Amino acid sequence: MFERTATIASTSGLHARPATIFVEAATAYDGLEITIGRAGELAEDAMDATSVLSLMSLGLEHGDRVVLRSEAAGSEQALDRLVGLLETNHDA
């Protein structure tokens, strides 16, 4: 399993606009199952990273830490790109 940790940078948290940007990027990796969950929580509790509703249900705020996971070979670059999106302030 591959995983990356990120800190939510958007000042208003992961609301509709940054969540949509993130989900569109995650969906572009067709065939990769990617999950997102709060850092420190069980991997089994993580949500589908390609679902805006799932992502927004996490209620992530500025400064929250999350873990992205994928079991697919070759997913490291996808996770790195997605971390970059989460660590960008889309409210600026």
All heavy atoms as an XYZ file, in Angstrom:
675
protein
N       0.846     -1.179      0.000
C       0.000      0.000      0.000
C       0.887      1.237      0.000
O       1.875      1.307      0.699
C      -0.911      0.018      1.217
C      -1.736      1.285      1.289
S      -2.940      1.358      2.595
C      -4.105      0.155      2.006
N       0.494      2.194     -0.805
C       1.192      3.473     -0.878
C       0.341      4.504     -0.157
O      -0.885      4.490     -0.254
C       1.380      3.890     -2.337
C       2.132      2.866     -3.132
C       1.456      1.964     -3.932
C       3.507      2.790     -3.051
C       2.141      1.005     -4.659
C       4.209      1.837     -3.778
C       3.512      0.936     -4.579
N       0.996      5.390      0.584
C       0.239      6.450      1.243
C       1.069      7.708      1.349
O       2.289      7.669      1.361
C      -0.291      6.004      2.602
C       0.724      5.667      3.655
C       0.057      5.277      4.966
O      -0.777      4.369      4.971
O       0.401      5.889      5.974
N       0.333      8.808      1.386
C       0.931     10.130      1.532
C       0.093     10.907      2.533
O      -1.127     10.743      2.596
C       0.943     10.906      0.210
C       1.695     10.251     -0.925
C       3.193     10.324     -0.703
N       3.935      9.886     -1.877
C       4.237      8.630     -2.166
N       3.825      7.656     -1.381
N       4.950      8.322     -3.234
N       0.746     11.777      3.275
C       0.051     12.639      4.236
C       0.094     14.062      3.710
O       1.097     14.496      3.141
C       0.730     12.557      5.619
O       0.735     11.195      6.039
C      -0.018     13.394      6.646
N      -1.019     14.774      3.897
C      -1.115     16.160      3.433
C      -1.822     16.993      4.484
O      -2.598     16.474      5.289
C      -1.883     16.229      2.119
N      -1.574     18.286      4.451
C      -2.249     19.244      5.320
C      -3.133     20.123      4.452
O      -2.674     20.668      3.437
C      -1.224     20.113      6.079
O      -0.362     19.245      6.826
C      -1.914     21.079      7.028
N      -4.398     20.271      4.841
C      -5.347     21.080      4.074
C      -4.921     22.544      4.149
O      -4.847     23.126      5.235
C      -6.789     20.912      4.611
C      -7.208     19.441      4.630
C      -7.765     21.781      3.820
C      -7.209     18.763      3.281
N      -4.650     23.141      2.983
C      -4.137     24.510      2.936
C      -5.209     25.562      2.661
O      -5.021     26.726      3.004
C      -3.039     24.623      1.881
N      -6.314     25.177      2.046
C      -7.348     26.172      1.742
C      -7.860     26.783      3.046
O      -8.208     26.061      3.978
C      -8.500     25.538      0.959
O      -8.073     25.225     -0.350
N      -7.894     28.111      3.084
C      -8.236     28.800      4.326
C      -9.651     28.505      4.811
O      -9.918     28.565      6.003
C      -8.051     30.325      4.182
O      -8.783     30.765      3.041
C      -6.592     30.681      4.014
N     -10.534     28.153      3.903
C     -11.909     27.804      4.290
C     -12.104     26.292      4.399
O     -13.232     25.821      4.482
C     -12.901     28.374      3.278
O     -12.846     29.782      3.278
N     -11.022     25.540      4.354
C     -11.122     24.090      4.439
C     -11.445     23.477      3.098
O     -11.345     24.126      2.049
N     -11.840     22.231      3.130
C     -12.122     21.512      1.887
C     -13.601     21.638      1.553
O     -14.368     20.694      1.622
C     -11.694     20.048      2.018
C     -11.300     19.356      0.719
C     -10.189     20.122      0.009
C     -10.836     17.947      0.989
N     -13.996     22.861      1.199
C     -15.377     23.139      0.817
C     -15.563     22.803     -0.661
O     -14.696     22.188     -1.277
C     -15.750     24.591      1.138
C     -14.873     25.587      0.446
N     -15.115     26.029     -0.835
C     -13.740     26.216      0.840
C     -14.186     26.886     -1.197
N     -13.329     27.012     -0.189
N     -16.671     23.192     -1.241
C     -17.062     22.750     -2.588
C     -16.001     22.975     -3.663
O     -15.694     22.060     -4.425
C     -18.372     23.428     -2.999
N     -15.434     24.169     -3.752
C     -14.497     24.449     -4.850
C     -13.226     23.613     -4.751
O     -12.885     22.905     -5.704
C     -14.163     25.938     -4.901
C     -13.230     26.276     -6.057
C     -13.088     27.795     -6.224
N     -12.199     28.090     -7.301
C     -10.897     28.330     -7.134
N     -10.367     28.331     -5.943
N     -10.138     28.593     -8.178
N     -12.479     23.646     -3.631
C     -11.272     22.816     -3.587
C     -11.578     21.318     -3.611
O     -10.798     20.535     -4.149
C     -10.565     23.225     -2.296
C     -11.555     23.985     -1.516
C     -12.582     24.510     -2.464
N     -12.714     20.918     -3.078
C     -13.097     19.504     -3.123
C     -13.334     19.068     -4.567
O     -12.914     17.983     -4.978
C     -14.339     19.252     -2.275
N     -13.977     19.918     -5.351
C     -14.234     19.605     -6.751
C     -12.933     19.526     -7.544
O     -12.746     18.612     -8.360
C     -15.180     20.652     -7.371
O     -16.420     20.625     -6.656
C     -15.433     20.370     -8.844
N     -12.027     20.451     -7.301
C     -10.722     20.432     -7.973
C      -9.995     19.124     -7.651
O      -9.454     18.457     -8.532
C      -9.871     21.650     -7.552
C     -10.489     22.934     -8.104
C      -8.420     21.496     -8.006
C      -9.909     24.213     -7.528
N     -10.012     18.747     -6.381
C      -9.347     17.523     -5.958
C      -9.982     16.285     -6.593
O      -9.289     15.415     -7.126
C      -9.390     17.413     -4.428
C      -8.780     16.144     -3.908
C      -7.419     16.036     -3.706
C      -9.581     15.042     -3.624
C      -6.854     14.857     -3.243
C      -9.027     13.857     -3.159
C      -7.653     13.771     -2.970
N     -11.305     16.203     -6.553
C     -12.014     15.031     -7.088
C     -11.801     14.912     -8.600
O     -11.608     13.802     -9.112
C     -13.506     15.078     -6.720
C     -14.322     14.086     -7.524
C     -13.681     14.821     -5.228
N     -11.813     16.025     -9.311
C     -11.570     15.966    -10.753
C     -10.182     15.393    -11.038
O     -10.013     14.589    -11.959
C     -11.724     17.350    -11.379
C     -13.171     17.791    -11.485
C     -13.336     19.214    -11.992
O     -12.321     19.925    -12.205
O     -14.496     19.631    -12.166
N      -9.205     15.784    -10.247
C      -7.849     15.265    -10.439
C      -7.781     13.781    -10.065
O      -7.163     12.990    -10.781
C      -6.856     16.064     -9.600
N      -8.421     13.395     -8.976
C      -8.413     11.985     -8.550
C      -9.116     11.103     -9.567
O      -8.679      9.984     -9.846
C      -9.057     11.852     -7.172
N     -10.193     11.602    -10.143
C     -10.964     10.845    -11.131
C     -10.170     10.647    -12.417
O     -10.366      9.661    -13.129
C     -12.290     11.572    -11.429
O     -12.994     11.752    -10.202
C     -13.161     10.784    -12.375
N      -9.250     11.550    -12.709
C      -8.447     11.449    -13.932
C      -7.554     10.210    -13.924
O      -7.132      9.749    -14.973
C      -7.597     12.703    -14.107
N      -7.281      9.675    -12.739
C      -6.464      8.466    -12.630
C      -7.375      7.252    -12.694
O      -7.584      6.535    -11.725
C      -5.633      8.486    -11.345
C      -4.634      9.609    -11.342
C      -4.855     10.753    -10.586
C      -3.483      9.536    -12.115
C      -3.938     11.797    -10.598
C      -2.569     10.579    -12.140
C      -2.807     11.701    -11.377
O      -1.907     12.730    -11.402
N      -7.924      7.057    -13.878
C      -8.861      5.968    -14.129
C      -8.231      4.627    -13.751
O      -7.121      4.321    -14.146
C      -9.255      5.973    -15.601
C     -10.462      5.114    -15.881
O     -11.336      5.031    -15.005
O     -10.522      4.539    -16.978
N      -8.944      3.858    -12.970
C      -8.463      2.539    -12.584
C      -7.725      2.509    -11.264
O      -7.431      1.435    -10.753
N      -7.393      3.669    -10.705
C      -6.738      3.705     -9.396
C      -7.779      3.922     -8.313
O      -8.554      4.879     -8.380
C      -5.722      4.849     -9.312
C      -4.434      4.737    -10.100
C      -3.544      5.937     -9.786
C      -3.703      3.455     -9.797
N      -7.811      3.032     -7.348
C      -8.667      3.256     -6.182
C      -7.860      4.055     -5.175
O      -6.840      3.582     -4.674
C      -9.116      1.934     -5.577
C     -10.169      1.241     -6.391
C     -10.746      0.036     -5.664
O     -10.772      0.031     -4.418
O     -11.146     -0.892     -6.359
N      -8.321      5.265     -4.911
C      -7.632      6.160     -3.987
C      -8.604      6.518     -2.882
O      -9.757      6.862     -3.142
C      -7.141      7.434     -4.707
C      -6.194      7.057     -5.854
C      -6.454      8.377     -3.720
C      -5.834      8.201     -6.768
N      -8.122      6.443     -1.651
C      -8.964      6.814     -0.514
C      -8.333      7.986      0.228
O      -7.135      8.240      0.123
C      -9.164      5.641      0.464
O      -7.895      5.261      1.016
C      -9.833      4.460     -0.212
N      -9.172      8.677      0.987
C      -8.719      9.790      1.813
C      -9.389      9.669      3.180
O     -10.568      9.331      3.279
C      -9.040     11.158      1.157
C      -8.479     12.305      1.994
C     -10.526     11.303      0.885
C      -8.530     13.662      1.302
N      -8.612      9.919      4.212
C      -9.148      9.879      5.566
C      -8.338     10.794      6.467
O      -7.232     11.218      6.106
N      -8.896     11.094      7.605
C      -8.169     11.925      8.571
C      -6.944     11.177      9.078
O      -7.002      9.979      9.317
C      -9.061     12.277      9.756
C     -10.142     13.261      9.421
C     -10.953     13.609     10.676
N     -11.961     14.569     10.338
C     -11.763     15.880     10.308
N     -10.595     16.368     10.613
N     -12.745     16.698      9.980
N      -5.858     11.891      9.253
C      -4.643     11.288      9.807
C      -4.962     10.783     11.213
O      -5.653     11.443     11.985
C      -3.516     12.316      9.849
N      -4.510      9.594     11.509
C      -4.741      9.001     12.819
C      -5.957      8.101     12.883
O      -6.151      7.399     13.874
N      -6.792      8.132     11.863
C      -7.964      7.258     11.829
C      -7.628      5.990     11.056
O      -6.696      5.946     10.266
C      -9.162      7.975     11.212
C      -9.673      9.101     12.078
C     -10.945      9.740     11.543
O     -11.409      9.357     10.454
O     -11.462     10.637     12.214
N      -8.410      4.952     11.271
C      -8.191      3.673     10.611
C      -8.357      3.782      9.107
O      -9.226      4.514      8.617
C      -9.174      2.633     11.145
C      -9.075      2.298     12.632
C     -10.214      1.373     13.027
C      -7.732      1.666     12.943
N      -7.552      3.028      8.382
C      -7.647      3.012      6.922
C      -9.026      2.549      6.474
O      -9.525      2.990      5.442
C      -6.557      2.119      6.337
N      -9.650      1.683      7.237
C     -10.980      1.173      6.889
C     -12.048      2.270      6.920
O     -13.112      2.125      6.323
C     -11.405      0.044      7.836
C     -10.545     -1.196      7.747
C      -9.239     -1.085      8.531
O      -9.190     -0.380      9.560
O      -8.249     -1.687      8.084
N     -11.779      3.357      7.640
C     -12.737      4.457      7.741
C     -12.543      5.510      6.651
O     -13.294      6.479      6.587
C     -12.628      5.131      9.111
C     -13.042      4.199     10.241
O     -13.828      3.266      9.986
O     -12.575      4.408     11.377
N     -11.548      5.322      5.801
C     -11.257      6.294      4.746
C     -12.370      6.283      3.696
O     -13.084      5.308      3.524
C      -9.911      5.974      4.089
N     -12.488      7.396      3.006
C     -13.536      7.587      2.005
C     -12.949      7.525      0.598
O     -11.760      7.727      0.397
C     -14.188      8.958      2.199
C     -14.708      9.205      3.592
S     -16.063      8.126      3.974
C     -17.380      9.275      3.999
N     -13.824      7.301     -0.363
C     -13.454      7.296     -1.776
C     -13.044      8.707     -2.190
O     -13.826      9.652     -2.066
C     -14.659      6.817     -2.595
C     -14.431      6.821     -4.088
O     -13.306      7.101     -4.542
O     -15.398      6.525     -4.808
N     -11.821      8.856     -2.668
C     -11.305     10.169     -3.039
C     -11.909     10.713     -4.327
O     -11.673     11.859     -4.679
C      -9.785     10.118     -3.168
N     -12.708      9.915     -5.028
C     -13.316     10.389     -6.276
C     -14.766     10.813     -6.080
O     -15.470     11.071     -7.048
C     -13.239      9.311     -7.375
O     -13.987      8.166     -6.968
C     -11.799      8.923     -7.664
N     -15.198     10.927     -4.844
C     -16.575     11.321     -4.549
C     -16.593     12.642     -3.784
O     -16.097     12.720     -2.660
C     -17.261     10.230     -3.710
O     -18.469     10.715     -3.169
N     -17.178     13.675     -4.404
C     -17.271     14.980     -3.746
C     -18.060     14.867     -2.444
O     -17.666     15.425     -1.423
C     -17.911     16.034     -4.677
C     -18.177     17.322     -3.933
C     -17.027     16.311     -5.873
N     -19.157     14.137     -2.470
C     -19.980     14.002     -1.261
C     -19.213     13.320     -0.145
O     -19.272     13.750      1.024
C     -21.275     13.247     -1.562
C     -22.269     13.986     -2.452
C     -23.479     13.092     -2.738
C     -22.715     15.277     -1.802
N     -18.483     12.270     -0.468
C     -17.685     11.575      0.548
C     -16.620     12.502      1.113
O     -16.408     12.575      2.321
C     -17.022     10.330     -0.041
O     -17.974      9.362     -0.370
N     -15.962     13.212      0.219
C     -14.898     14.121      0.634
C     -15.428     15.225      1.543
O     -14.858     15.512      2.599
C     -14.252     14.716     -0.613
C     -12.904     15.368     -0.461
C     -11.881     14.395      0.067
C     -12.450     15.920     -1.797
N     -16.534     15.819      1.157
C     -17.099     16.904      1.959
C     -17.656     16.398      3.285
O     -17.685     17.131      4.269
C     -18.137     17.673      1.149
C     -17.458     18.429      0.006
S     -18.533     19.535     -0.873
C     -18.914     20.713      0.395
N     -18.078     15.129      3.329
C     -18.610     14.586      4.581
C     -17.525     14.452      5.647
O     -17.837     14.341      6.829
C     -19.283     13.236      4.340
O     -18.327     12.227      4.107
N     -16.255     14.498      5.239
C     -15.171     14.453      6.210
C     -15.087     15.753      7.015
O     -14.501     15.777      8.088
C     -13.833     14.172      5.520
C     -13.655     12.775      4.940
C     -12.384     12.713      4.091
C     -13.606     11.747      6.051
N     -15.647     16.834      6.485
C     -15.640     18.117      7.200
C     -14.239     18.652      7.458
O     -13.963     19.195      8.524
N     -13.373     18.545      6.475
C     -11.975     18.937      6.653
C     -11.826     20.455      6.651
O     -12.383     21.147      5.808
C     -11.123     18.320      5.546
C     -11.110     16.795      5.550
C     -10.469     16.262      4.283
C     -10.400     16.275      6.785
N     -11.047     20.931      7.612
C     -10.813     22.365      7.769
C      -9.345     22.685      7.546
O      -8.492     21.792      7.528
C     -11.248     22.795      9.170
C     -12.723     22.577      9.426
C     -13.140     23.007     10.828
O     -12.305     23.568     11.567
O     -14.302     22.791     11.160
N      -9.068     23.976      7.391
C      -7.695     24.444      7.216
C      -6.811     23.874      8.329
O      -7.142     23.949      9.501
C      -7.663     25.979      7.251
C      -6.286     26.537      7.193
N      -5.577     26.610      6.029
C      -5.483     27.023      8.164
C      -4.394     27.140      6.278
N      -4.311     27.393      7.562
N      -5.689     23.287      7.931
C      -4.738     22.745      8.900
C      -4.964     21.289      9.270
O      -4.095     20.682      9.897
N      -6.105     20.716      8.894
C      -6.348     19.295      9.167
C      -5.376     18.455      8.347
O      -5.045     18.796      7.216
C      -7.781     18.881      8.812
C      -8.809     19.376      9.818
O      -8.416     19.837     10.914
O     -10.011     19.295      9.499
N      -4.942     17.346      8.923
C      -4.044     16.427      8.224
C      -4.833     15.224      7.741
O      -5.684     14.708      8.456
C      -2.892     16.008      9.131
C      -2.013     17.230      9.453
C      -0.734     16.948     10.172
N       0.102     15.891      9.680
C       0.952     15.972      8.653
N       1.039     17.091      7.970
N       1.711     14.962      8.304
N      -4.555     14.818      6.508
C      -5.240     13.680      5.898
C      -4.212     12.699      5.348
O      -3.056     13.047      5.134
C      -6.190     14.115      4.761
C      -7.313     14.988      5.286
C      -5.430     14.822      3.655
N      -4.681     11.468      5.121
C      -3.841     10.438      4.527
C      -4.526      9.953      3.254
O      -5.708      9.607      3.269
C      -3.626      9.256      5.496
C      -2.800      8.162      4.832
C      -2.956      9.721      6.780
N      -3.767      9.961      2.166
C      -4.224      9.413      0.891
C      -3.589      8.040      0.737
O      -2.395      7.875      1.016
C      -3.782     10.302     -0.271
C      -4.272     11.733     -0.257
C      -3.607     12.522     -1.364
C      -5.763     11.767     -0.415
N      -4.394      7.075      0.287
C      -3.883      5.706      0.141
C      -4.326      5.104     -1.192
O      -5.416      5.377     -1.673
C      -4.408      4.820      1.258
C      -3.932      5.187      2.629
C      -4.513      4.238      3.688
N      -4.056      4.570      5.012
C      -4.699      5.373      5.859
N      -5.838      5.915      5.494
N      -4.208      5.623      7.050
N      -3.451      4.240     -1.719
C      -3.781      3.453     -2.900
C      -2.933      2.193     -2.873
O      -1.771      2.228     -2.462
C      -3.500      4.239     -4.180
O      -3.778      3.436     -5.311
N      -3.522      1.099     -3.297
C      -2.789     -0.165     -3.358
C      -2.258     -0.453     -4.755
O      -1.520     -1.409     -4.937
C      -3.688     -1.308     -2.890
C      -4.045     -1.206     -1.424
C      -4.814     -2.395     -0.912
O      -4.893     -3.419     -1.619
O      -5.333     -2.301      0.206
N      -2.615      0.360     -5.718
C      -2.243      0.112     -7.110
C      -0.771      0.426     -7.371
O      -0.256      1.449     -6.924
C      -3.118      0.945     -8.037
N      -0.131     -0.458     -8.104
C       1.238     -0.206     -8.528
C       1.261      1.050     -9.394
O       0.363      1.279    -10.200
C       1.762     -1.404     -9.320
N       2.259      1.871     -9.195
C       2.376      3.083     -9.996
C       1.542      4.253     -9.509
O       1.421      5.258    -10.197
N       0.967      4.143     -8.328
C       0.097      5.212     -7.841
C       0.854      6.325     -7.120
O       0.259      7.331     -6.751
C      -0.984      4.648     -6.917
O      -0.405      4.027     -5.790
N       2.155      6.172     -6.955
C       2.928      7.166     -6.209
C       2.824      8.563     -6.814
O       2.626      9.541     -6.095
C       4.415      6.767     -6.124
C       4.656      5.484     -5.400
C       4.765      4.284     -6.338
O       4.186      4.335     -7.453
O       5.407      3.300     -5.952
N       2.932      8.658     -8.143
C       2.857      9.971     -8.791
C       1.472     10.590     -8.633
O       1.347     11.797     -8.429
C       3.225      9.868    -10.265
C       4.697      9.627    -10.478
C       5.051      9.530    -11.946
O       4.238      9.108    -12.762
N       6.267      9.926    -12.289
N       0.447      9.770     -8.715
C      -0.916     10.275     -8.536
C      -1.085     10.821     -7.127
O      -1.623     11.922     -6.935
C      -1.936      9.169     -8.802
N      -0.608     10.090     -6.141
C      -0.737     10.546     -4.753
C       0.056     11.828     -4.536
O      -0.421     12.742     -3.854
C      -0.283      9.448     -3.787
C      -1.129      8.180     -3.770
C      -0.535      7.161     -2.807
C      -2.578      8.480     -3.411
N       1.238     11.910     -5.117
C       2.046     13.129     -4.977
C       1.317     14.336     -5.563
O       1.299     15.420     -4.961
C       3.403     12.960     -5.661
C       4.313     11.992     -4.918
O       4.089     11.725     -3.728
O       5.271     11.497     -5.562
N       0.705     14.164     -6.724
C      -0.031     15.278     -7.356
C      -1.222     15.683     -6.500
O      -1.504     16.864     -6.313
C      -0.497     14.896     -8.749
C      -1.294     16.021     -9.389
C      -1.549     15.802    -10.865
N      -2.297     16.922    -11.395
C      -3.555     16.821    -11.828
N      -4.182     15.677    -11.811
N      -4.174     17.891    -12.296
N      -1.931     14.706     -5.964
C      -3.106     15.000     -5.145
C      -2.715     15.691     -3.841
O      -3.418     16.597     -3.381
C      -3.907     13.724     -4.884
C      -4.527     13.099     -6.135
C      -5.146     11.750     -5.804
C      -5.552     14.033     -6.766
N      -1.590     15.304     -3.268
C      -1.090     15.993     -2.077
C      -0.835     17.454     -2.417
O      -1.187     18.356     -1.650
C       0.186     15.315     -1.527
C       0.925     16.223     -0.551
C      -0.158     13.995     -0.853
N      -0.229     17.691     -3.573
C       0.023     19.066     -3.996
C      -1.234     19.896     -4.088
O      -1.250     21.074     -3.712
N      -2.316     19.296     -4.565
C      -3.591     20.016     -4.643
C      -4.150     20.333     -3.262
O      -4.660     21.431     -3.026
C      -4.607     19.201     -5.440
C      -4.332     19.098     -6.934
C      -5.316     18.133     -7.592
C      -4.436     20.468     -7.592
N      -4.044     19.390     -2.351
C      -4.546     19.615     -0.995
C      -3.715     20.659     -0.254
O      -4.237     21.389      0.580
C      -4.553     18.305     -0.190
C      -5.532     17.246     -0.666
C      -5.309     15.945      0.110
C      -6.970     17.720     -0.501
N      -2.442     20.744     -0.591
C      -1.547     21.677      0.098
C      -1.437     23.010     -0.630
O      -0.526     23.799     -0.369
C      -0.181     21.018      0.310
C      -0.282     19.860      1.300
C       1.030     19.258      1.708
O       2.036     19.434      0.970
O       1.063     18.601      2.763
N      -2.389     23.276     -1.523
C      -2.499     24.550     -2.214
C      -3.722     25.281     -1.684
O      -4.794     24.690     -1.564
C      -2.636     24.338     -3.740
O      -1.478     23.677     -4.218
C      -2.828     25.646     -4.477
N      -3.575     26.563     -1.403
C      -4.706     27.356     -0.937
C      -5.533     27.788     -2.141
O      -5.168     28.704     -2.866
C      -4.233     28.568     -0.145
C      -5.388     29.369      0.422
O      -6.548     29.054      0.221
N      -5.058     30.424      1.141
N      -6.654     27.129     -2.364
C      -7.535     27.435     -3.496
C      -8.461     28.612     -3.199
O      -9.295     28.959     -4.035
C      -8.337     26.198     -3.906
C      -7.470     25.082     -4.373
N      -6.898     25.047     -5.625
C      -7.051     23.951     -3.738
C      -6.170     23.954     -5.749
N      -6.241     23.270     -4.625
N      -8.328     29.201     -2.031
C      -9.131     30.367     -1.668
C      -8.375     31.664     -1.898
O      -8.925     32.744     -1.701
C      -9.550     30.279     -0.189
C     -10.443     29.091      0.078
O     -11.260     28.744     -0.794
O     -10.319     28.480      1.164
N      -7.108     31.571     -2.272
C      -6.284     32.779     -2.444
C      -6.605     33.467     -3.752
O      -7.039     32.926     -4.703
C      -4.807     32.409     -2.397
